[in-house]
């Protein structure tokens, strides 16, 4: 996987806006936000894995419902 992935102009703008918002956070707010974002990334990874398993028929009993 030696491909470079570049953000779109819109994504670059969103990233700059996000960085500005983070700068205004307290340390405690930033820590809580980081933990929440990590949890969301784990959920997203699980969803992608389940979708691929389902699409590739690797596990016919995959339950796509995430609570």
C-alpha positions as CSV (number, residue, x, y, z in Angstrom):
1,X,0.0,0.0,0.0
2,X,2.4,2.6,-1.2
3,X,-0.3,4.9,-2.6
4,X,-0.5,8.5,-1.5
5,X,-4.0,9.8,-0.7
6,X,-4.6,13.5,-0.9
7,X,-7.5,15.3,0.6
8,X,-9.9,17.2,-1.5
9,X,-10.0,21.0,-1.2
10,X,-13.2,20.7,0.8
11,X,-11.6,18.2,3.2
12,X,-8.6,20.5,3.6
13,X,-10.9,23.3,4.6
14,X,-12.7,21.1,7.0
15,X,-9.4,20.0,8.5
16,X,-8.3,23.7,9.0
17,X,-11.7,24.5,10.6
18,X,-11.3,21.4,12.9
19,X,-7.8,22.5,13.9
20,X,-9.1,25.9,14.8
21,X,-11.9,24.4,17.0
22,X,-9.4,22.1,18.7
23,X,-7.2,25.0,19.6
24,X,-10.1,26.6,21.5
25,X,-10.7,23.4,23.6
26,X,-9.4,22.9,27.1
27,X,-7.0,20.0,27.7
28,X,-9.8,18.0,29.4
29,X,-12.2,18.7,26.5
30,X,-9.5,17.6,24.0
31,X,-8.9,14.4,25.9
32,X,-12.6,13.5,26.0
33,X,-12.9,14.4,22.3
34,X,-9.9,12.2,21.4
35,X,-11.3,9.2,23.3
36,X,-14.7,9.7,21.6
37,X,-13.1,9.9,18.1
38,X,-11.1,6.8,18.7
39,X,-14.2,4.9,19.7
40,X,-15.9,6.2,16.5
41,X,-13.0,5.0,14.4
42,X,-13.2,1.5,16.0
43,X,-16.9,1.4,15.2
44,X,-16.3,2.5,11.7
45,X,-13.6,-0.2,11.2
46,X,-16.0,-2.8,12.5
47,X,-18.8,-1.6,10.1
48,X,-16.4,-1.8,7.2
49,X,-15.2,-5.3,8.2
50,X,-18.8,-6.5,8.5
51,X,-19.8,-5.0,5.1
52,X,-16.8,-6.5,3.4
53,X,-17.5,-9.9,4.9
54,X,-21.1,-9.7,3.8
55,X,-20.3,-8.5,0.3
56,X,-17.6,-11.1,-0.2
57,X,-19.8,-13.8,1.4
58,X,-17.1,-14.7,3.9
59,X,-19.6,-15.0,6.8
60,X,-23.2,-15.4,5.8
61,X,-24.3,-14.9,9.4
62,X,-22.8,-11.4,9.8
63,X,-25.2,-9.1,11.6
64,X,-24.8,-5.7,10.1
65,X,-26.6,-4.0,13.0
66,X,-24.2,-2.1,15.2
67,X,-25.5,-0.8,18.5
